[in-house]
Amino acid sequence: MIQAAVGEQPIMNSHLEKKSRLLCFYLDGVAVVNMPKLQNPDVIILREAKPGWSLISCSKEVSIWIRNNYEETEQWEAYLDQEWRIYYNKLVVHNNLITILQIKYNDVIDRRDS
């Protein structure tokens, strides 16, 4: 148990717990989850694909989560290259879904402007 105090009064009770890559910080009994930055980010926004949609490259975990939770053609589309190959780690997603990914996964890199 970690306590920070001003004078005699404790102002915060917290507990740190580290499991694999997930850091969970308990502040006054409320869990705050933070995903630390990794060398291999969960999501990379590559470029704008069409107005309101962007091409992303993502981890297998993120790709499975998107495919299981959102309808194809409404929020995401499969990425096909010039030779009609499908890449399961690249998706064309609606910008609303990018906002959700930025909230859910702390490790999102935006390369649209680079």
MDAnalysis code that builds the backbone (N, CA, C; Angstrom):
import MDAnalysis as mda
import numpy as np

u = mda.Universe.empty(342, n_residues=114, atom_resindex=np.repeat(np.arange(114), 3), trajectory=True)
u.add_TopologyAttr("name", ["N", "CA", "C"] * 114)
u.add_TopologyAttr("resid", np.arange(1, 115))
u.add_TopologyAttr("resname", ["MET", "ILE", "GLN", "ALA", "ALA", "VAL", "GLY", "GLU", "GLN", "PRO", "ILE", "MET", "ASN", "SER", "HIS", "LEU", "GLU", "LYS", "LYS", "SER", "ARG", "LEU", "LEU", "CYS", "PHE", "TYR", "LEU", "ASP", "GLY", "VAL", "ALA", "VAL", "VAL", "ASN", "MET", "PRO", "LYS", "LEU", "GLN", "ASN", "PRO", "ASP", "VAL", "ILE", "ILE", "LEU", "ARG", "GLU", "ALA", "LYS", "PRO", "GLY", "TRP", "SER", "LEU", "ILE", "SER", "CYS", "SER", "LYS", "GLU", "VAL", "SER", "ILE", "TRP", "ILE", "ARG", "ASN", "ASN", "TYR", "GLU", "GLU", "THR", "GLU", "GLN", "TRP", "GLU", "ALA", "TYR", "LEU", "ASP", "GLN", "GLU", "TRP", "ARG", "ILE", "TYR", "TYR", "ASN", "LYS", "LEU", "VAL", "VAL", "HIS", "ASN", "ASN", "LEU", "ILE", "THR", "ILE", "LEU", "GLN", "ILE", "LYS", "TYR", "ASN", "ASP", "VAL", "ILE", "ASP", "ARG", "ARG", "ASP", "SER"])
u.atoms.positions = np.array([
    [0.842, -1.168, 0.000],
    [0.000, 0.000, 0.000],
    [0.893, 1.239, 0.000],
    [0.683, 2.133, -0.950],
    [1.453, 3.368, -1.055],
    [0.575, 4.504, -0.569],
    [1.114, 5.370, 0.286],
    [0.358, 6.516, 0.756],
    [1.167, 7.777, 0.526],
    [0.522, 8.795, 0.000],
    [1.139, 10.110, -0.118],
    [0.453, 10.999, 0.904],
    [1.216, 11.767, 1.641],
    [0.621, 12.548, 2.725],
    [1.111, 13.983, 2.686],
    [0.242, 14.885, 3.110],
    [0.601, 16.281, 3.330],
    [0.435, 16.496, 4.831],
    [1.536, 16.774, 5.530],
    [1.479, 16.890, 6.989],
    [1.122, 15.555, 7.594],
    [0.041, 15.500, 8.320],
    [-0.393, 14.280, 8.983],
    [-1.483, 13.538, 8.206],
    [-2.161, 14.240, 7.288],
    [-3.315, 13.656, 6.605],
    [-2.912, 12.922, 5.321],
    [-3.244, 11.644, 5.189],
    [-3.002, 10.974, 3.902],
    [-3.965, 11.517, 2.850],
    [-3.433, 11.833, 1.660],
    [-4.298, 12.371, 0.607],
    [-4.643, 11.330, -0.451],
    [-3.914, 10.222, -0.449],
    [-4.177, 9.228, -1.480],
    [-3.719, 7.863, -0.989],
    [-4.540, 6.859, -1.160],
    [-4.153, 5.473, -0.936],
    [-4.130, 4.798, -2.293],
    [-3.054, 4.157, -2.606],
    [-2.982, 3.516, -3.926],
    [-2.226, 2.207, -3.826],
    [-2.381, 1.408, -4.828],
    [-1.739, 0.106, -4.896],
    [-1.384, -0.149, -6.349],
    [-0.142, -0.508, -6.606],
    [0.285, -0.791, -7.977],
    [0.343, -2.287, -8.189],
    [-0.137, -2.722, -9.319],
    [-0.126, -4.136, -9.654],
    [0.266, -4.256, -11.112],
    [1.282, -5.046, -11.427],
    [1.722, -5.181, -12.806],
    [1.517, -6.627, -13.246],
    [0.774, -6.801, -14.326],
    [0.540, -8.126, -14.894],
    [0.830, -8.024, -16.378],
    [1.758, -8.786, -16.859],
    [2.230, -8.766, -18.244],
    [2.453, -7.329, -18.681],
    [1.736, -6.848, -19.695],
    [1.950, -5.490, -20.172],
    [0.892, -4.514, -19.678],
    [-0.019, -4.986, -18.841],
    [-1.099, -4.156, -18.343],
    [-0.730, -3.615, -16.968],
    [-0.795, -2.318, -16.793],
    [-0.543, -1.689, -15.510],
    [-1.876, -1.225, -14.962],
    [-2.226, -1.734, -13.794],
    [-3.494, -1.378, -13.165],
    [-3.174, -0.621, -11.885],
    [-3.667, 0.587, -11.767],
    [-3.398, 1.465, -10.642],
    [-4.695, 1.648, -9.869],
    [-4.689, 1.296, -8.600],
    [-5.883, 1.434, -7.770],
    [-5.784, 2.731, -6.971],
    [-6.705, 3.625, -7.191],
    [-6.734, 4.908, -6.503],
    [-8.012, 4.987, -5.684],
    [-7.867, 4.948, -4.371],
    [-9.020, 4.970, -3.456],
    [-10.038, 3.894, -3.819],
    [-9.569, 2.707, -4.139],
    [-10.443, 1.582, -4.437],
    [-10.978, 1.538, -5.855],
    [-10.621, 2.514, -6.700],
    [-11.088, 2.538, -8.091],
    [-9.917, 2.166, -8.988],
    [-10.107, 1.202, -9.869],
    [-9.041, 0.741, -10.766],
    [-8.919, 1.674, -11.960],
    [-7.706, 2.119, -12.226],
    [-7.397, 2.930, -13.400],
    [-6.425, 2.115, -14.235],
    [-6.795, 1.802, -15.480],
    [-5.986, 0.937, -16.326],
    [-5.215, 1.787, -17.316],
    [-3.933, 1.490, -17.466],
    [-3.095, 2.205, -18.424],
    [-2.285, 1.175, -19.203],
    [-2.374, 1.228, -20.525],
    [-1.576, 0.351, -21.374],
    [-0.292, 1.097, -21.730],
    [0.877, 0.643, -21.270],
    [2.112, 1.361, -21.580],
    [2.475, 1.258, -23.059],
    [3.257, 2.217, -23.540],
    [3.709, 2.213, -24.935],
    [4.602, 0.998, -25.187],
    [4.419, 0.397, -26.319],
    [5.192, -0.782, -26.706],
    [5.987, -0.460, -27.962],
    [6.991, -1.292, -28.257],
    [7.733, -1.100, -29.499],
    [6.854, -1.404, -30.697],
    [5.973, -2.356, -30.565],
    [5.030, -2.696, -31.635],
    [3.662, -2.156, -31.234],
    [3.272, -0.996, -31.760],
    [2.004, -0.394, -31.339],
    [0.806, -1.227, -31.783],
    [-0.299, -1.072, -31.054],
    [-1.523, -1.801, -31.378],
    [-2.140, -1.326, -32.686],
    [-2.124, -0.014, -32.925],
    [-2.757, 0.557, -34.113],
    [-1.862, 1.650, -34.689],
    [-1.658, 1.622, -36.002],
    [-0.968, 2.689, -36.720],
    [-1.923, 3.190, -37.800],
    [-2.245, 4.479, -37.735],
    [-3.106, 5.077, -38.765],
    [-2.185, 5.477, -39.911],
    [-2.305, 4.821, -41.057],
    [-1.361, 5.005, -42.159],
    [-1.683, 6.215, -43.035],
    [-2.922, 6.291, -43.523],
    [-3.286, 7.394, -44.426],
    [-4.801, 7.434, -44.554],
    [-5.291, 8.543, -45.115],
    [-6.721, 8.649, -45.391],
    [-7.022, 7.821, -46.636],
    [-8.006, 6.956, -46.550],
    [-8.357, 6.092, -47.677],
    [-9.396, 6.759, -48.580],
    [-10.385, 7.358, -47.986],
    [-11.434, 8.115, -48.670],
    [-12.010, 9.058, -47.636],
    [-12.779, 10.047, -48.018],
    [-13.282, 11.005, -47.029],
    [-14.018, 10.322, -45.868],
    [-13.549, 10.587, -44.655],
    [-14.163, 10.001, -43.467],
    [-13.657, 8.620, -43.102],
    [-12.765, 8.061, -43.884],
    [-12.237, 6.717, -43.652],
    [-10.711, 6.750, -43.711],
    [-10.054, 5.886, -42.929],
    [-8.592, 5.820, -42.915],
    [-8.114, 4.383, -42.980],
    [-6.928, 4.203, -43.545],
    [-6.282, 2.897, -43.597],
    [-5.448, 2.743, -42.339],
    [-5.659, 1.625, -41.611],
    [-4.879, 1.361, -40.412],
    [-4.153, 0.029, -40.543],
    [-3.062, -0.081, -39.836],
    [-2.371, -1.344, -39.639],
    [-2.499, -1.649, -38.160],
    [-2.890, -2.871, -37.812],
    [-3.152, -3.167, -36.405],
    [-2.660, -4.560, -36.031],
    [-2.588, -4.791, -34.733],
    [-2.191, -6.098, -34.221],
    [-3.314, -7.109, -34.456],
    [-2.990, -8.360, -34.304],
    [-3.975, -9.430, -34.485],
    [-5.124, -9.277, -33.491],
    [-4.793, -8.916, -32.258],
    [-5.801, -8.738, -31.208],
    [-6.809, -7.645, -31.585],
    [-6.317, -6.526, -32.089],
    [-7.193, -5.415, -32.481],
    [-8.037, -5.804, -33.686],
    [-7.432, -6.470, -34.657],
    [-8.156, -6.894, -35.855],
    [-9.315, -7.828, -35.498],
    [-9.067, -8.767, -34.621],
    [-10.119, -9.698, -34.189],
    [-11.218, -8.944, -33.448],
    [-10.829, -7.994, -32.579],
    [-11.807, -7.219, -31.813],
    [-12.709, -6.408, -32.748],
    [-12.122, -5.777, -33.759],
    [-12.915, -4.982, -34.711],
    [-13.864, -5.881, -35.484],
    [-13.365, -6.992, -36.002],
    [-14.185, -7.892, -36.822],
    [-15.325, -8.520, -36.025],
    [-15.109, -8.775, -34.726],
    [-16.144, -9.387, -33.894],
    [-17.186, -8.393, -33.387],
    [-16.827, -7.117, -33.279],
    [-17.723, -6.149, -32.647],
    [-18.396, -5.172, -33.597],
    [-17.955, -5.086, -34.826],
    [-18.517, -4.103, -35.757],
    [-18.843, -4.751, -37.084],
    [-19.927, -4.274, -37.695],
    [-20.370, -4.792, -38.983],
    [-19.462, -4.312, -40.110],
    [-19.101, -5.242, -40.990],
    [-18.311, -4.864, -42.157],
    [-19.150, -3.959, -43.053],
    [-18.521, -3.047, -43.719],
    [-19.062, -2.018, -44.618],
    [-19.705, -0.847, -43.871],
    [-20.127, -1.020, -42.608],
    [-20.668, 0.104, -41.841],
    [-19.557, 0.845, -41.108],
    [-18.639, 0.118, -40.464],
    [-17.567, 0.736, -39.689],
    [-16.177, 0.363, -40.194],
    [-16.064, -0.735, -40.936],
    [-14.759, -1.131, -41.466],
    [-14.930, -1.902, -42.764],
    [-13.860, -1.939, -43.553],
    [-13.824, -2.714, -44.792],
    [-12.480, -3.424, -44.872],
    [-12.456, -4.554, -45.539],
    [-11.194, -5.264, -45.748],
    [-10.307, -4.456, -46.687],
    [-9.015, -4.502, -46.441],
    [-8.069, -3.784, -47.301],
    [-7.596, -4.721, -48.403],
    [-7.757, -4.304, -49.646],
    [-7.282, -5.061, -50.805],
    [-6.193, -4.247, -51.488],
    [-5.076, -4.894, -51.809],
    [-4.027, -4.163, -52.526],
    [-4.305, -4.189, -54.030],
    [-3.370, -3.698, -54.816],
    [-3.567, -3.603, -56.259],
    [-3.669, -4.965, -56.938],
    [-3.183, -6.006, -56.272],
    [-3.260, -7.360, -56.839],
    [-4.378, -8.178, -56.193],
    [-5.329, -7.521, -55.527],
    [-6.505, -8.129, -54.911],
    [-6.172, -9.065, -53.756],
    [-5.060, -8.817, -53.079],
    [-4.717, -9.610, -51.895],
    [-5.351, -8.963, -50.669],
    [-5.852, -9.778, -49.756],
    [-6.443, -9.289, -48.506],
    [-5.383, -9.391, -47.408],
    [-5.247, -8.309, -46.643],
    [-4.343, -8.283, -45.488],
    [-5.210, -8.213, -44.234],
    [-5.077, -9.194, -43.358],
    [-5.924, -9.236, -42.172],
    [-5.478, -8.255, -41.094],
    [-4.247, -7.732, -41.191],
    [-3.801, -6.751, -40.212],
    [-3.942, -5.318, -40.730],
    [-4.505, -5.144, -41.918],
    [-4.775, -3.807, -42.455],
    [-6.258, -3.706, -42.758],
    [-6.870, -2.622, -42.260],
    [-8.292, -2.401, -42.457],
    [-8.531, -0.952, -42.842],
    [-9.586, -0.720, -43.591],
    [-10.054, 0.630, -43.858],
    [-11.201, 0.841, -42.878],
    [-11.025, 1.804, -41.956],
    [-12.016, 1.993, -40.896],
    [-12.574, 3.412, -40.927],
    [-13.806, 3.537, -40.448],
    [-14.457, 4.842, -40.344],
    [-13.773, 5.643, -39.239],
    [-13.724, 6.961, -39.385],
    [-13.055, 7.799, -38.392],
    [-13.695, 7.707, -37.008],
    [-14.988, 7.380, -36.917],
    [-15.621, 7.156, -35.612],
    [-14.989, 5.976, -34.892],
    [-14.652, 4.932, -35.640],
    [-14.022, 3.761, -35.047],
    [-12.592, 4.073, -34.614],
    [-11.908, 4.961, -35.311],
    [-10.559, 5.370, -34.898],
    [-10.622, 6.037, -33.530],
    [-11.634, 6.854, -33.301],
    [-11.801, 7.495, -31.995],
    [-11.996, 6.448, -30.902],
    [-12.780, 5.429, -31.176],
    [-12.997, 4.345, -30.213],
    [-11.694, 3.599, -29.958],
    [-10.910, 3.346, -31.014],
    [-9.625, 2.653, -30.847],
    [-8.656, 3.486, -30.008],
    [-8.668, 4.806, -30.178],
    [-7.784, 5.669, -29.392],
    [-8.168, 5.658, -27.923],
    [-9.438, 5.470, -27.619],
    [-9.878, 5.380, -26.227],
    [-9.559, 3.999, -25.656],
    [-9.853, 2.955, -26.417],
    [-9.664, 1.584, -25.929],
    [-8.198, 1.207, -25.818],
    [-7.402, 1.559, -26.815],
    [-5.979, 1.214, -26.835],
    [-5.162, 2.489, -26.695],
    [-4.294, 2.517, -25.710],
    [-3.465, 3.695, -25.459],
    [-2.371, 3.829, -26.511],
    [-2.097, 2.761, -27.224],
    [-0.955, 2.716, -28.125],
    [-1.380, 2.875, -29.582],
    [-1.825, 4.089, -29.962],
    [-2.242, 4.399, -31.328],
    [-1.308, 5.471, -31.878],
    [-0.700, 5.190, -33.026],
    [0.206, 6.140, -33.668],
    [-0.451, 6.648, -34.942],
    [-0.500, 7.970, -35.105],
    [-1.116, 8.583, -36.278],
    [-0.022, 9.053, -37.229],
    [0.064, 8.450, -38.395],
    [1.059, 8.814, -39.404],
    [0.440, 9.479, -40.623],
    [-0.792, 9.953, -40.510],
    [-1.459, 10.571, -41.657],
    [-0.756, 11.848, -42.110],
    [-0.222, 12.604, -41.177],
    [0.400, 13.881, -41.522],
    [1.885, 13.773, -41.813],
    [2.501, 12.616, -41.544],
    [3.950, 12.476, -41.746],
    [4.303, 12.241, -43.190],
])
